[in-house]
């Protein structure tokens, strides 16, 4: 039996590291157990081809919260700030947008985009107010919860009657209808619809895709950054911050189960048989893995088990990495354009058509692609004169009808290359090496159920007051001393640190440690 800790955190993903650092800053004795050799969860950098490194899963920074930066006195090393989004056209007539500015579209679309961006930024700012707060519990008589619900209602109301009605009209809608009503440019509609569906099991016509778009806006107002050295450097910084505050971190220490006695946690047991003792266990793992595997249904009330088991979290995005001997040729491209975020999404109809096969357990033959060349801004990622291309490909369902066998993998790789080839004619001559991570690979490498990097779909029935499930949205689980701090809790996915920060403050407020 090892020493007793004030708190044990399962998983050294960025939220777990943030949570541990805040608790340690308050003088608590904290242990973090990480299954992998490297800390950071899905926010890691690693070599995938000799001399070539890449952000293995998440590759752009949208939502890291200023409150986390301030509280932990962090110094982010950003190599490229406020990236433009370039939606590629085969003939070189690309469109570009960033932070409310746009080029390559008609004057009418430019005016409509400015108005659209301003409104979405305002609605996103409303959500942003609540990203760093414990969500209210519905149906409660607790004065703090009632006050927060009242404040939310007041904040919506004070936008004014017109904007309030528009917010309530839009929040559950699909992005397709809104874009069709406002814009002419297929490329613009393709790009904005991709912004709404990235990383989800949703298409532009799916309900709640306005919500997913607003959540993206809430974190960053549309601003995108590229950390130097990839996402791994951010995680390394959080790791060092936590260690400097006294957190003990053990890697290669996968937790086998949460130990429970008479309805309360007493610690955890690792897969190699080590037992660590604490009356507070905080899981950075996803809700299903935590409750259905580490805790086990036998320790839970059946209705709660049913809700968690029905929490939707089947990944539908793949990650593809390419080692390149040179940058490919793209029509009408300047060298600086390779430092931006590129989208291949010719229209909103293209995006929806790409989604259709995933409904039936098949990957898209013409996937939607988000492409970055991080080495164009950061030469530490590739040998001199060579480059890394990082691609997120939608759609690649976790539950492939055929299974993710070699044939299915080769077929999807071929589909990705086929789409790239339309815009990068010489891409085949540039490729030195490649790696595909399907949702199944993401599940295995990063221990995320279903390979869903947001730890669960982001829809109204899995959002804020009911994330992960109704009655348990405030990080505390129905086992005394057990908490969640990962992306399956409020506010959700993305590299924000808000889930970890919120969970830490809830635990400290409760005086459990």
C-alpha angles and dihedrals in degrees: 000000000000128000117295116256130207088228139001120206120203110215132018096229115139093270092050091050092049091048092048093049094051092049092047090049086062090055098262123147104237133183122194118198117199124189095207130064091244129056121229104071108220091349097080138121119219142160114263099170129023106291094355122108131184143174096268100214118349107041107172131052114230110148116024102149123241088216090062092046092050097044094050095034092235125180108208116206103216116182095184125022130193098009119204119237112230117194106204125230120194092230093050097255091127124169124223131200137172136156094352095315123111139178136184097048135095121278088250093054090046091055091045091048093051090051093044093049093048092051095044090048089053092049090044090052089057090056091043089062088067101039092091098042134083105256119243117257112239119234094020131130093209109131095222092052093047091048092052092048089049091049091050090053090047092049091052092046096049091060084079131256096281096047092041091055091046092050093050091045094051104038096084097031131106119255093229096070093047093050093045090054095049111033142050102192113094090202092055092048090047093051096046093045089052089053087057099048104036111134095002138106090239137103127209090265093051117108115252096035090118086057093051089049092050091049088056090049092047092061101045112000085240094307118136128194137193115215117219110256091015129270091314091074090057090051091045090053091051090048093053091045091053093046092048088055090054103265114151112221123192118188125195085038108121114186114235099189146345110248114231132185122184093339097314131097117247099179140289139284121220125219090253090057101258115143122210121191129220139131089222122059120178119192122209087181119101119277095254095049091046100046103029098040113017094038100023131215092264089071095049138075110256097239091053090048090052092051094049092045089055094049102123113235112141111141121231103178129085129200121223125190126195130191107210133196089208141353113279122243116258122182115259093000127148122205090252091057090069088065091063135078113270127202128195102201109122094188143348087258090056090053093049092046089051089054096051098079091051090064087066099041097266130121120241116267087205105033128194109245135204107195131190133174099204092175089064087072100024117043092186090082100064140025117273112293094008131099149209123227117198119195133187109200125199126225119034111132121215090222099056110184090226094037122243094288123154092271092053091046093049091047093053093045088052090050092052092049091046091057092044090050091061089065102024106045094183098043093117090058090052100053118102097163142350143197131196123202112192120191086264090056090047089052091051098043099041100026093237115150110242091003090267105151092201089058088237142005115290105229134132092267090052099039137102107318093029103038114149092357138334113279094021105064096115098078094257116113127206092264114084109252096013120120139170123222104169135101091279087076131065127329093019141216132355129079096287108121089217096116092053093045094047093048092050092053093047090053092047092048091052090055092225090141 
